[in-house]
Amino acid sequence: MAANDLTRARVPVSVITEQIFGHLPRADQRHWAHAYLQGLLTTEGKKSVRRLAATVSDSPTASQSMHQFVNASPWEWAPARAELMRWVERRIAPKAWVLEVAVLRKRGDHSCGVHRRFVPETGRSVNCQVGVGAFLTNGTESLPTDWGLLLPGSWATDEDRRSRARIPDGVAHRAIEQHALDLVDSLGAGSQLSPPPVVADLSCYAGAASLVRGLSARGRDFVVAIPGRTPVVPGSHLVSHQPYSGELPAAVEAQRFFELKTGSHLRMDAVGSIAGGRDGRPARASVLTGLVRLPEARLGRQQPQHTYRLFAVRHYAGRRSTRLWLTNMVHRRAEELVALAQLQRRAGAGVQTLEQDFGLLDFEGRSYPGWHHHMTLVSVAYAYSRLELPGGAGEPALVGVRSA
């Protein structure tokens, strides 16, 4: 991004800095927040602290000061993220909160949370950090506003590692689905709008069913991709608005649900053109759906079980989706559910852009606060580029505010 693009921005970077980082108590902190954002927006190639500092300052000590601000300065990132969310909400009307897992490759073993992990999408094991991001998505834009960092047991329980990485007391190992629920709780507490559905792809993670149960317990609408081996309880006897107290039929793997001989539990709906054809072009498709429950999870027989709709997309060209989605919006039309599920692609594309153009992978510090500082600044820079710079999302949207 050229530096002169900032001069044509609808709102100067300094205004956004003051709005989102105005809670920082010292003027030098606000100065370096502004400088870091400018560097992320205008530095070409790798966004190391040294390169960012060289882009925005001629001072020989700028790099050291910027590194101190990001990695060591004790400022709170939660207020900045809450303000970022409100700022984004005022400019777009989110159709969903999309939860996205970001695998951040790293060298060495000193970066906070780094570990060896098998990545199903690539079929390889990599040295990485794992971040879970919350994106506000309206179908055109998908903008991150909050993040969680996965801490494996080797980081959560090793006191020496915790001390060196400055991991706060009370921060422990949490599974990906628990981070996802934390993000939903945080968004719900800070949002000024009526909460939209939650969309997440946990098709490669064992905790998908736990996420579904957690969202159900919170009364949140959702569309969640689940692993094919997730057990579900099929049957046309399920009634979505009443608890079921009878004897439940045997569970089957979700990937086998649509192969069952009994057809009373199934429905096929034709939908219009959707993404997923060759070369990413739209393709005609149909959606198979059916009502299911999840098997009991230490709840006891007397606890009411929620009813969900399981659905899968089948393309007319013969290419059949292996991705299975579970939703509690059992009365929504098939094309509406598919449209929500497809919003997850926007967040995935956003992560790729953050990696390629905004330095998501380039944090060189080793501390837990430093990682969160960097992710906050990267998210602000990305949102600013999409919403305020030429070629971005355009003028602010008019959105309704949730009544108290």
N, C-alpha and C positions, 0 to 999 in steps of 0.2 A: 504494500500500500504506500503510495507516494505521500510525502509530507504535505504537499499542497492540497491533498484531499481534506485534511483537517480544517483548512481555511474555508472550505466550501460546506462544512458541516452545518446542519440546522442549529445545533447547540454546541458551543465550545466544550472541549474536554474539561476545562477548568470548572465549568458549571456542574457537570456530572460528578466530578471529583468531590466538589463541595457538598453536593446532595447526598452521595452515597457514603463518602468517607468523612463527612462533617463531624461525626462523633469522635474522631481521633483527637486526643487532648492536646497534642503539640503541633505547632505550625510546621516543624520540620517533617513530621510524619505525613501530614497532608501534602506537603511539597513533594515528597518522594512517591506518594501514591499517584500524584499527577504525572510525575516523570516516568514512573513505571508503565502507566497506561499509555502515555505518548510513545514510549519505546516499543511496547507490544504492537501498537497500531502502525508504526512506521519503519521498524527495523526489518530488513530483509534477511531471509535465511534463519539460522538458529537463533533463538531468543535467549541466549545466555545473559546473565547479569552484566558481564563485561561489555557485550555488544549493545545491550539496551542502554547502558550508561554512556557509551561512546556516541550513540545516536543523538542523545538529548543534552549532553553536557561536554564541555571542553576541560572540565576540572579533572586533575589526575586522581582525586580522591572520590570521584562520583561513584565509581564501581563499588568501593568499599562501603560507602554510605548507603547505597541502594541495597547491597547484600545485607547490611545490618538491619535495614528497615523490613525486608521481606523475611529473613530467616531468624532474627534474634529479637527484634523490637516486640514488646509484649502488648500488642493491640488485639482487640476482640474482632473476630471476623463475622460473628453471628449478626450483629446490628447492620453491618454492610450488606450482608446477603438478604436480610429482611427488607432493607431499603431498595436493593436491586429488584427484588420480586415485586414490590409495590410500583416501582418505576416501570418495569416491563408490563405489568397488568394495566397500567394507564395507557399503554400504547398498542397493545394487542388484546383481543378478546380470546383467551385460551379456550380451546375445545377440549383439552385434556392436560393432565399432569403426567408426563411420560418419564418413567424411571429407566435409566440406561446404565449398564455396567461397562466401565472403561478399563481395559487392560493396558497399563502403562509400562512399557518395557524399560528396564533399567540395567545398567552395568554395575557389577559389584554387589555387596551385601550390606552396605551401610545406610542407604536411604530408608527412612522410616517405613516399615510395613513391607519391605521388599521380600519376596520369597519365590521359590520355584513352583510353577503352576502349569497344569495341562490346560490348554485352550482348545475346546472341542471344535470351534469354528475353523481352526487351522490344522488341527490334528497334531500339534507340537507342544512341547513343554517349553516355557519361557521364564526368564528371570524378570519379575515385574512387581509393580504395585497394582492394587485393584481399587478403583474408585467407583462409587455408586452416585450417579448424578440425577438431579431432578430438573426436568426441562418443562418450561411452559410452552405449549405448542398450539398453534392456531390453524394448521394445515399448510401455511406458507412459511412461517418462521418457527424454529424450535430453539429456545434460548435457555441455557442452564442458569439456575439461580441458587442451588445448594448442592453440597457434596458430602459424602461420607467416605472415610478411608478404612479399608479392611485391615485389621491387625490380626495376623495369624497367632496361634498360641505361643510361638517362639518369641514374638514381640510383646504379647500381652502379659506374659508371666516372667520374663527375664528382667530382673530389676536393674541390671547394668545397662541393658539396651534401653529400657524405659527412661532411665536417667539421662543417658547421652542424647536421646531423641526428644527429651523434654515432653514425654507423653503425660498429660495431666492425670492426677489421681481420679479414679472413678471411670476412666476410659478403659474398657476391657475388650476382649474379643467379642465380636458380634458377627453373626452370619450375614450373608448378603441380603436375605429377606428381612432380617431385623433392621439393617441399615435402611432398606427401602421403607419400612414402616416408620422409622424415625423421621425420614424425610417427609413422608405424608403428614405426620403429626406436626412437624415444623411448618410446612406450607399451610396447613389448616389453621394454625395459630396466628400466622401473620398475614394471611390473605384478606383483602378487602372485598372479594367477590364471592358469590356462591360457588362452592367447590365443584369443578367439573369432574368427569370420570378419570380414574387412574388407569394408565396403560403401561404394561411392563412385559418384557420378554424374558422369562426365566426358564425357557425350554431346555437349557443346558445345565440347570441347577436343581438339586434335590429339594430345595426349600420352597419350590413354587406353591405347593399345597399349603404350607405354613403362611405364605404371603396372602393367599386367597382367604384363609381363615381369619387372619389378622385384619384384612380390609373389611370382611363381612362383619366382624365384631365391632368395627368402627362405624358401620353404617355407610360405607363408601361404595359408590358405583365403580365398577372396574371391568377391564378386559385384560386378562393375563394369559400369556403363552406358557404352556406347561409341557414337561417332558412326556414323550409318548408312553412311558411306562408308569405314569401316575395312575394309581388305582381309582376308579370311579364306580359308582353304583348306578346302573341304568334302570329305566323303567318308566312306563307311561302312567303309573299310579302317582307320580310325584305331583304335588300341588304347591305352587310357589308361595302362596300367601298363608299356608297353614303348616304347622309342625307335623311331622310324620312320626307316629308312635308304634307302628306295626313292625313286623319282622322284615328287615331289609333283605333284598336279594343279594346274591353273591357279587362281589366286585370283580371288574375286569380291567385290564390295562386300557388306558384311554385310546391308544393306537388301534385296539381291536374293537372298540365300541361300535364303529360304523360297519364292521364286518358281521355283526350279529344277525342271525337268521330272522329273528322277530323284528318286524318293521314298525310296530305300533309306537315305538319310542323315537322314531326318526322323522325328519322332515327335510325336504330339499327345496331350496329357494333359488330362483334365477336372479342374478344380479347383473348390473351393467358392466361396462368396461372398467377394469381395475388394473393397477400396476402389477407386474409380475409376468408379463409376456416376454418374448425374446427381446434382448437388448434393452430391457426395462420398459418397453412400450406397453400401453394398456392392452388387456386381453379380456375376452368374454369369459365368464366363470359362473359357477354355481356354488352354493354353500350348503353343506350337510350340517344339520344341527340336531340336537336331542337333549332332553332334560336328564340331569344326573345329580347325584349327591356325592360328597366325599365320604369315605369310610370314617367311622368314629376315631377320634384321636384323643384318647384318655378323657373323654367327656362324660362317659356313662350313658346308659341306654335312655335315661329320662331326659337328657338334654335335647332340645329341638335342633334338627339339622337343617342347614340352608339348602335351597334348591338352586342349581346353576344350569346354564345352557352351554353345552360343549359344541364348538363348531369348527369346521375345517373347510378350506377353500379348494375346489376342484376346477381346474382350468379346462375349457372345452378343447384346447389344442392337445390334450392328452397328458399334459404335465400336471401332476397332482401334488398339492402342497403337503409336506410332512409336518407342518406346524399346526398344532392344536391349541385352541384358545378356549378359556373358560371365563364366563361372565355371569354376574348376578342380575343383569338387565334382561331378564328372560322374555319380556314382552316387546323389546325393541326389534325393529325390522332387521333382516339379515344384512342389507346393504349398509345400514347405520353401524352395525357391529363391525363389519369389514372395514368401513371407513375409519373407525376408531383404531382398530388394530394396525392399520397401515400408517398411522401417525408415528408409530415406533420407528419406522424407517427414517423419519425426519430427524429424530434424536440421534440415531446411529450416524447419519450423514453429518450432523453437527459435531459429533465427537471427532470424526475424521478431519473436518475443517479446523477444529481447535488444535489438533495434533500437527497439521501441515502448516497452518498460517498464524497461529496465535500462541505457540510455545507451550502447549499443554504438557509435552514430554520433556521440556528443557529446564525444569527446576533442578538446580545443582546443590541445594541445601540438603540437610539430613534430618531436620527436626520436624516433629509433628505439627507445631504451629506454623512453621515455614511452608509446609505443603499446603495447609489450608489458606494461608495468606496468598500464595501463588495462585491457587485454584480460584480464589475469589477475584483477584485482579484480572486473570485471564477471562473469567466469565463476564466481568464488567466490560472489558475491552471488546469482546465478541458481541455482546448485546448492543453496545454503542455503535459498532461498525454496521450492524444490521439495521438499526433503527434511526440513526442520525446522520450517517454518511451518505453521499450520493450513491444511488443504486441500491439502497437498503430497502426497508419495508415501507417507507413512505410516512405519511402524516399519522399522528396519533389516532387510535381508534376510540370511539365513544363506547364505553363499557359501563354497565350498571354496577353500583356499589351495593354490597350486601347490607341489608338493614340490620340494625342492632337488635 
